[in-house]
Amino acid sequence: MLREAFEHAPVAMIVVNGERIIQMMNDEAVRLFGYAKDELVGRATIERLVPEASRSKHPALVGGYMVQPAHRAMGKGRNLFGQRKDGTLVPIEVGLRPFQTEEGLFVMSSIIDISERQRAEDRFRAAFEAAPNAMIMVDQTGTIVLTNDQTTQLFGYEAEELAGKPIEALVPEESRGHHPQWVQGFLRNPRPRAMGTGRVLKARRKDGSLFPVEIGLRPFQGADGSYVISSVVDISEIVRVRERLTERNEELEQFAYRTSHDLKAPLISIQGLSRCIAEDIADGETGEATANAQKIAALSGRLQGLISDILALMKSEYIHEPAKEVDFRRILEHAQESLQTLLREHDVSLESDLRHSSELHSQRIRVEQVVENLVSNGIKYSDAGKERRYVRVSTREEAGTFIIEVRDNGLGIPTERHGEVFSLFKRFHAQSHYGSGLGLYLVKKHVQKLRGEISFSSDGEGTCFYVRIPNDASGLAAPSSNEADAGERPLRQ
Amino acid sequence: MTLLIVDDDLDFVYLLRRCLRKCRGIGTVHHARNGREALDVLRGLQANGDGWPDICLLDINMPVMNGFEFLQAYDLERGGRSTPVIHLISSSDSDTDRRKASGFAIVRNYLVKPIECEQLIEKIGAA
């Protein structure tokens, strides 16, 4: 009866004696290893079933066991394999039980084929690794039991460093105190959900830096308890884009608001003035009517200027002309032509001092608008109190950089406003009706698109703008990276 | 009755003056293009013994010194005397600007640009 039970037991069982020679094996063991009983029983040591690689060490291990025999699992913590008759390996779990008879000490082993379990585990592990996100598995005490590559990369740890650490290691310090309670709360009511809905969660890297994350939680019932699997996505980029969008929207709102006002105000005046003209003509006051007609003409000119600036600003996003040789002399002539009325009105002379030896390679339209805007500012804010007024454009080169200086002896920019010079709608003088408030903003944008820099110095003696543009043909046709012009796109939606 | 207009839009000021020309009882109309100039005008009037203007029409969005900055300085300058201010609201003033302006005790009234002559005369009369 006992013999029958042994033979038909649902697990493979093998008995060896003190010399490790196989004494008995049951049907399941035959099935598992592919040997017939008479091939092994009484003939072979147990090493026949041990993978060749570990065969030589095995007798010593058995020897050790025989000295201190105990009921235990074999090879705890290691992956054990058996070797079949055909040479293939099978993952196994082995339980050992010694027993003493008159004939000496025997060891009974039960061998379980864990290929299926191993395969499932491998699949799980592979899926865990292949997941597009950082995956972290914690047990019910909140201790990390498993992480994938993405996790170690994202958090800056080595693969083996995380297992065994409390999950709080990855949580910002200020939330650490509460976190274990939250974990317990989740385990009491486990259902798949996102963590901290409605809030921006932060995670902590090994170096202590924090980054915004989105975390999904999923409970998982293992044989030995409950686990929580969380997927962690770094959303820094999303957060950045969101912030940029909000900023851009506010800017756009401000822009629409201000331009509509700046367009509306002159129109209101034109309306009022034309009513006056009608009255004056009725009253025979032709002198005043003429003066008002001139004002209307000036206001229309201003509106036209503003609209040109708005259009230039809108287009400035989309200039993709390749860098070409720019004839700087021609740029200056162009500025002189288009600004001649303004120059005459303010009695300002436009001077130049061109000292560059090789021509500038750049986007002509942008350079042209930069120079024209800076010169036109110099003229508009010239100082009527000075005997001679000038705007001087000079050029020079410095190690691959083309430098343009636009200097005037005008009113200067009040020191307390220096921080706002390149912002939208900033006008610093009482003669504010000259400018659209868009000029320097546009200039800065162009310079940035050309990967250059702009700065200025200003005092009571005048103002000088310094523009530095890299003088090489490379890389300009492509739009500059999003980072570089992050805050500079009020018109793009 | 004397007036001080503080506004940087010269065409608008011209239109205001045309309006005021038709209004009986309006004497000298002073003009300043921003808060700082307005303070200068006021100091000049004091120095000449001309007293305070009877009404001040004030724009908010001006360069150099805006309407709010002027109202603050003006409060100190007046030393308890009152020259009522009418806020000239333009389309560039936000709701916050309007509330902020009306928060000054001295701001008694407002006019929305474009300004109708009749309204202007009515509000000046009421101030």
Interface residues (C-beta under 8 A of the other chain):
Chain A: Y257 R258 S260 H261 D262 K264 A265 P266 I268 S269 Q271 G272 L273 C276 K295 L299 P414 R427 F428 H429 A430 S432 H433
Chain B: D8 D9 L10 D11 F12 Y14 L15 R18 R33 N34 E37 M62 P63 V64 S90 S91 S92 S94 K113 P114
